[in-house]
């Protein structure tokens, strides 16, 4: 799915954020006009600018324009985009999707073996914050769920709390799902400040990959990460934060999976949800594939044991990113259609499967690397 495009910019002096519309009647000070063909006369309204497919553009006033854009087809009425000084047009929010996510920063203090979005050491925090600050008030108030991811969002420092405060004010009815490695919350004041924001719709998804510190630290490639994350989880629980533990399934995490499940029940009983997640074949994973790959079919006994154990203790458990045909039927009730629409795909053989509509399928990038045991259910 196309989420970015580029054209030739005119007059754009700083990043602009606005909704798109093809209807000049709907233009307001927060919107861009999308133009497929030629435009005879500029609307007399106040609006942000024009995004056009035209090859040539005659500048009439000092309007903001991006022209010669290869396609605008992917943009729906009301989608929200950012337009950069270089003519890059990034889709920030899609009105027809339940899977919208704000990018907080691409910086991270961990460097996980299987990171799907490897960290970049560039100072993007202020730029992204300014874009998100403009974006949040434009998001429809009936938005059901919004993700926040990185990098590691807490590296924003004070801006992290400013962002969450703004979200609570602007989107009080939206479920917010924040992905963080949780390490920063080992410092009590960070958890306390989050507690002060007091957003009951905020859930933090935090990875714990092993019950043994050396294994976790190796997977996330950061010393002391295990102790920081566990302390962070406890601090967050003391300030009544809603928590989810996320476990990515691969060669390093599978051998101690049942022990990890028992550790979670014993030491983190306050978490609201535990998600066991199939491996994404993107980012660092292809480079570390020898260290990571196990066919999901091969670990289904370990996964089943861990899931059944936690569910048996009354904990809310899910299996993400795993096709139904890999799992024993008694575990289908834990499987969720977890893959965001823009990165979700199926194999050609899936077209004959009777469970196609119930199955979450694969990440688009996992079409290249998937279980050998995928086969239609009849
Ligand atoms: S064959 Fe395809 S649709 Fe059917 S369960 Fe397997 S992955 Fe899902």
Boltz pocket constraint, residues with backbone or C-beta under 6 A from the ligand:
constraints:
  - pocket:
      binder: B
      contacts: [[A, 323], [A, 324], [A, 325], [A, 326], [A, 346], [A, 347], [A, 349], [A, 350], [A, 353], [A, 354], [A, 355], [A, 356], [A, 359], [A, 360], [A, 361], [A, 374], [A, 375], [A, 376], [A, 377]]
      max_distance: 6.0
